[in-house]
Amino acid sequence: MTTPLQDPNQPAGAIVETYENGSALRNDGVELQPANENPWYVLATIYGECSSTVKVGEGPNERTVEDPNERTVKNLRVWNYCVYRRLDSEKRGSFGEDYGLDQTEVKAVMQVENDWTAICKEFGKRYNGCSLKCLIEARGCPNFSCLFFSKRVDFWGFIFDKQVSFKGAVFDSDAHFAFTMFSKGSNFGGAVFRGNARFDCANFSKFAIFEFAEFTGGLSLVALD
């Protein structure tokens, strides 16, 4: 039986209530979990969540400046390094070629190894002492379904080497998937994009489901040449 809408004047995916813990309630009665309690999101933002500005300095010298997206690049390389770690020795040799990375970027991804111990420690700190090694070596696929992304998210250049699901998720701010590689299929069915959604030059393989997805902000879909 269909759950009645909380507000009949709004679409099913509209957010009707948000909570202090970061969760939210959709108009169709679905409770969305806070993104920062999801292990895959913790990994994707291991150097911090995205924001348009950052604070620098301390005390009276503290000031707000534009975020140069350094953390986005660091997050990207950690994620892609985890993809690399899952490969056997033969496939590691063709990592750059298989995923369209030039040698400069491959070397930058490999440099993550130098900080691996600290990254694993930070992951455990942010996600209940759980093991990052166990997460990335598990057979499960990245699952962001029914999450509430309260902040801008940036998956620019991320490699999803397994099927990935954002089914039913709500992006309350901008969502960037430019140059993202979905190599085993993706599911955005019923997802709601309330900010700008960018899929410029994204690479979709196998399948891409956007059935019942809502785009209430801007949508950019510039294709690869």
SULWO-V868207 format. One record per residue. N is the residue number from 1. PHI is phi in whole degrees, -180 to 180 (none if undefined). PSI is psi in radians with two decimals (NA if undefined). D_LAST is the distance of its C-alpha to the last C-alpha in Angstrom with 2 decimals. Layout:
n & phi & psi & d_last
N & PHI & PSI & D_LAST
N & PHI & PSI & D_LAST
This chain:
n & phi & psi & d_last
1 & none & 2.38 & 46.15
2 & -72 & 2.33 & 43.64
3 & -74 & 2.26 & 44.29
4 & -64 & 2.57 & 45.23
5 & -71 & 2.52 & 43.05
6 & -65 & -0.68 & 44.49
7 & -132 & 1.83 & 43.64
8 & -65 & -0.21 & 43.30
9 & -90 & -0.02 & 41.77
10 & -121 & 2.71 & 38.64
11 & -66 & 2.85 & 35.90
12 & -60 & -0.63 & 36.43
13 & -84 & 0.00 & 33.87
14 & -66 & 2.53 & 35.36
15 & -85 & 2.14 & 37.04
16 & -105 & -0.28 & 40.74
17 & -159 & 2.43 & 42.07
18 & -120 & 2.72 & 41.06
19 & -123 & 2.82 & 43.33
20 & -62 & -0.49 & 44.26
21 & -81 & 0.02 & 42.91
22 & 97 & -0.07 & 39.34
23 & -84 & 3.03 & 39.43
24 & -154 & 2.81 & 39.12
25 & -115 & 2.17 & 40.27
26 & -80 & 2.79 & 38.04
27 & -62 & -0.45 & 39.62
28 & -87 & 0.14 & 39.82
29 & 91 & -0.06 & 41.96
30 & -75 & 2.26 & 39.46
31 & -89 & 2.18 & 40.10
32 & -97 & 2.33 & 37.05
33 & -81 & 2.60 & 37.54
34 & -66 & 2.36 & 36.73
35 & -58 & -0.68 & 33.50
36 & -74 & 0.07 & 35.32
37 & -105 & 0.14 & 37.62
38 & -100 & 2.24 & 34.89
39 & -61 & -0.62 & 34.62
40 & -69 & -0.62 & 30.84
41 & -71 & -0.66 & 30.45
42 & -59 & -0.77 & 33.04
43 & -64 & -0.75 & 31.04
44 & -67 & -0.32 & 27.78
45 & -125 & 0.61 & 29.76
46 & -60 & -0.48 & 32.13
47 & -96 & 0.17 & 32.01
48 & 119 & 2.67 & 32.45
49 & -74 & 2.81 & 30.87
50 & -77 & 2.60 & 28.48
51 & -156 & 2.72 & 30.03
52 & -78 & -0.32 & 29.23
53 & -137 & 2.77 & 32.34
54 & -134 & 2.71 & 34.51
55 & -98 & 2.34 & 38.17
56 & -127 & 2.72 & 39.31
57 & 82 & 3.04 & 42.86
58 & -134 & 2.72 & 46.00
59 & 55 & -2.31 & 48.95
60 & -67 & -0.26 & 49.47
61 & -93 & 0.00 & 46.52
62 & -68 & 2.39 & 44.01
63 & -149 & 2.81 & 41.24
64 & -104 & 2.26 & 37.94
65 & -132 & 2.89 & 34.80
66 & -67 & 2.45 & 31.07
67 & -75 & 2.10 & 29.48
68 & -77 & 0.14 & 27.29
69 & 68 & 0.32 & 25.45
70 & -61 & -0.70 & 27.08
71 & -66 & -0.57 & 28.20
72 & -62 & -0.77 & 24.72
73 & -67 & -0.70 & 23.62
74 & -64 & -0.76 & 26.91
75 & -61 & -0.77 & 26.57
76 & -56 & -0.81 & 23.09
77 & -72 & -0.58 & 24.50
78 & -65 & -0.81 & 27.60
79 & -59 & -0.84 & 25.77
80 & -69 & -0.48 & 23.55
81 & -67 & -0.62 & 26.73
82 & -64 & -0.63 & 28.42
83 & -62 & -0.77 & 25.80
84 & -61 & -0.72 & 26.58
85 & -64 & -0.46 & 30.31
86 & -78 & -0.25 & 30.14
87 & -81 & 2.65 & 28.95
88 & -78 & 2.99 & 31.51
89 & -59 & -0.63 & 32.00
90 & -67 & -0.79 & 30.05
91 & -73 & -0.46 & 26.88
92 & -62 & -0.58 & 27.23
93 & -66 & -0.43 & 26.84
94 & -112 & 0.35 & 23.31
95 & -55 & -0.90 & 22.32
96 & -63 & -0.80 & 19.71
97 & -64 & -0.75 & 18.17
98 & -66 & -0.57 & 18.31
99 & -112 & 0.22 & 16.61
100 & 70 & 0.56 & 14.13
101 & -102 & 2.37 & 16.51
102 & -76 & 2.95 & 17.52
103 & -64 & -0.55 & 21.27
104 & -63 & -0.77 & 22.01
105 & -71 & -0.65 & 20.79
106 & -59 & -0.77 & 22.56
107 & -63 & -0.69 & 25.70
108 & -65 & -0.68 & 25.49
109 & -65 & -0.71 & 25.30
110 & -64 & -0.47 & 28.25
111 & -66 & -0.31 & 30.25
112 & -59 & -0.50 & 30.62
113 & -54 & -0.59 & 33.34
114 & -64 & -0.46 & 35.55
115 & -110 & 0.21 & 35.71
116 & -60 & -0.75 & 35.72
117 & -60 & -0.77 & 39.39
118 & -67 & -0.65 & 39.09
119 & -65 & -0.78 & 35.99
120 & -62 & -0.68 & 37.91
121 & -65 & -0.75 & 40.90
122 & -65 & -0.69 & 38.95
123 & -61 & -0.82 & 37.47
124 & -61 & -0.62 & 41.00
125 & -66 & -0.70 & 42.29
126 & -85 & -0.34 & 39.83
127 & -129 & 1.13 & 40.02
128 & 54 & 0.60 & 43.68
129 & 74 & 0.18 & 44.13
130 & -74 & 2.78 & 41.76
131 & -91 & 2.19 & 40.21
132 & -66 & -0.64 & 36.55
133 & -59 & -0.74 & 36.96
134 & -66 & -0.66 & 38.15
135 & -63 & -0.86 & 35.28
136 & -77 & -0.33 & 32.47
137 & -95 & -0.10 & 34.43
138 & -71 & 2.77 & 35.33
139 & -79 & -0.24 & 33.92
140 & -65 & 2.72 & 33.03
141 & -97 & 2.67 & 29.54
142 & -57 & 2.21 & 28.43
143 & -129 & 1.92 & 29.98
144 & -112 & 0.37 & 29.48
145 & -64 & 2.47 & 30.94
146 & 53 & 0.70 & 33.22
147 & -102 & 2.68 & 32.81
148 & -107 & 1.93 & 33.27
149 & -93 & 1.71 & 30.87
150 & -79 & -0.34 & 32.94
151 & -115 & 2.89 & 30.84
152 & -58 & 2.39 & 27.23
153 & -116 & 2.55 & 25.30
154 & -136 & 1.81 & 22.40
155 & -106 & 0.45 & 20.68
156 & -54 & 2.15 & 17.77
157 & 76 & 0.05 & 16.57
158 & -68 & 2.53 & 19.35
159 & -104 & 2.05 & 19.39
160 & -102 & 1.76 & 21.20
161 & -87 & 0.00 & 22.46
162 & -129 & 2.90 & 24.75
163 & -57 & 2.49 & 24.68
164 & -131 & 2.47 & 24.79
165 & -123 & 2.25 & 26.53
166 & -119 & 0.43 & 26.53
167 & -58 & 2.22 & 28.52
168 & 74 & 0.07 & 30.77
169 & -75 & 2.71 & 29.87
170 & -121 & 2.16 & 30.15
171 & -100 & 1.82 & 28.06
172 & -77 & -0.31 & 30.48
173 & -129 & -2.81 & 28.25
174 & -66 & 2.58 & 24.57
175 & -131 & 2.03 & 22.43
176 & -108 & 2.10 & 19.33
177 & -126 & 0.47 & 17.07
178 & -64 & 2.35 & 13.94
179 & 62 & 0.25 & 12.29
180 & -72 & 2.47 & 15.18
181 & -109 & 2.00 & 15.31
182 & -103 & 1.57 & 17.47
183 & -86 & -0.25 & 18.30
184 & -127 & 0.21 & 21.44
185 & 109 & 2.66 & 21.07
186 & -145 & 2.60 & 21.64
187 & -130 & 1.93 & 24.15
188 & -114 & 0.37 & 24.08
189 & -57 & 2.22 & 26.64
190 & 73 & 0.09 & 28.94
191 & -72 & 2.63 & 27.37
192 & -120 & 2.19 & 27.95
193 & -110 & 1.85 & 25.73
194 & -93 & -0.26 & 28.09
195 & -111 & -2.76 & 26.03
196 & -75 & 2.25 & 22.44
197 & -109 & 2.10 & 20.10
198 & -117 & 2.09 & 16.67
199 & -122 & 0.51 & 14.17
200 & -58 & 2.21 & 11.08
201 & 60 & 0.37 & 8.46
202 & -69 & 2.57 & 11.47
203 & -110 & 1.89 & 11.60
204 & -103 & 2.12 & 14.26
205 & -117 & 2.83 & 16.21
206 & 66 & -1.43 & 19.55
207 & -154 & 2.76 & 20.06
208 & -142 & 1.98 & 19.49
209 & -103 & 2.14 & 22.55
210 & -127 & 0.37 & 22.69
211 & -61 & 2.25 & 25.82
212 & 67 & 0.20 & 28.10
213 & -70 & 2.57 & 25.91
214 & -120 & 2.32 & 26.71
215 & -121 & 1.70 & 24.63
216 & -96 & -0.16 & 27.27
217 & -107 & -2.74 & 25.34
218 & -78 & 2.72 & 21.94
219 & -134 & 2.21 & 18.79
220 & -121 & 2.22 & 15.25
221 & -135 & 0.82 & 12.34
222 & -64 & 2.22 & 9.20
223 & -88 & 2.77 & 6.39
224 & -66 & 2.56 & 3.81
225 & -71 & NA & 0.00
